[in-house]
Amino acid sequence: MSKNKLVYHFNTAAFLEVQNHSNGDWLQTTCNWFRSYAGNRRIGGETYEGPIFYEGTNYLYEGPLNGKIINIDEIDDVKSLKKVRKTTKFSHSNEWA
């Protein structure tokens, strides 16, 4: 895959947290893992319901919330994925419960 500049729809310098799927604790994380975490996320204590991306890509993840970092290596057909740009508007909410 080519190296593209990653898209962030949040302030990358903010206090970013993800919720541990097994015990419910909130853990501080990096902006790269935050954007690829398929679980509850918050910024500065406020719930964040933005897009989820496959790790290291601008491909949108539209699967279930499983409390894991989503990795693109598990996908056979990358061409079927939606690529996101900074100006992309999100009209779907299938990955947010």
N, C-alpha and C positions, 0 to 999 in steps of 0.2 A: 504494500500500500504506500501511496505517496504521503509525504509529510505535509499536512495542512495545518494552518493555524487553528487551534481549538477554539470553539465558540463557548462563551460563558454568558449565561443569562442572569447572573448574580454578581455581586461585588466579591471578587476573589480574595480581598484583604479582610473580609468580615470574619466573625467568629462562627465557623462552620461545624456542625455536629450531625452525626448519624446515630440512629438508635440501634443498639445491639439487638438483633432479632431473637436471641435465645433468652436474655435476662432483662431486657427493657432499659438498660443503662444507656445514657447518652455519652458519646465519645467524640472528642474533637478530632477533626480530620483535615486532610489537605483539600484544596479546591479540585484537584484531579479525581480523587476518590469520591468526593462529594457529588460531582456531576454524574458519576457512574454507579452510584449506590441505589439499588432497587429496594428501598425501604423508607421508613420515616426519616425525614431530614428537617433540620431547622437552621436558621441563620439568626444569630443573636437572640436565641430563645423563642423566635417566632417560626411557626410552621412554614416550610417551603414546599410548594406544590408545582415545581417547574419540571421541565423535560429531563428525562434520564437518557444518557448516552452510553454506548459501548465504550469501554475504557480505551483512551487514547485516540478516539475517532470523533467525527461529527455525525455518526449514524445514530438515529433515534431508536431507543429500545422501547418496544411497545408490549412487552410481556408482563407477567405477574410480578408482584412485589414479593421477593423471596429473601430479603435481608442480606444480599450478597453484592459484591462488586461484579458488574456485568462485563464479561469478556467476549470479544468478537470471535475468538478462536473456536467457539462452540457452534458457529454458524456455517452451514455448507454453502448457501447461496447469498453472498454479500450483495449482489446486484438487486435483490428484492427489498433491501433496506432503504429507508428514507434518509437522505442526507440533509442536514440542517445548516442554515446560514444564520448569521447574526440577526437578519431582518425577518426570519421565518416567523409567521404567526401560527400559534397552536390552536386548532379547532377541535381537537380530540382530547379526551381525558381517560382513555381506557386503562392507563397504568396507575391511576390514582383512585384509591378506594374511598 
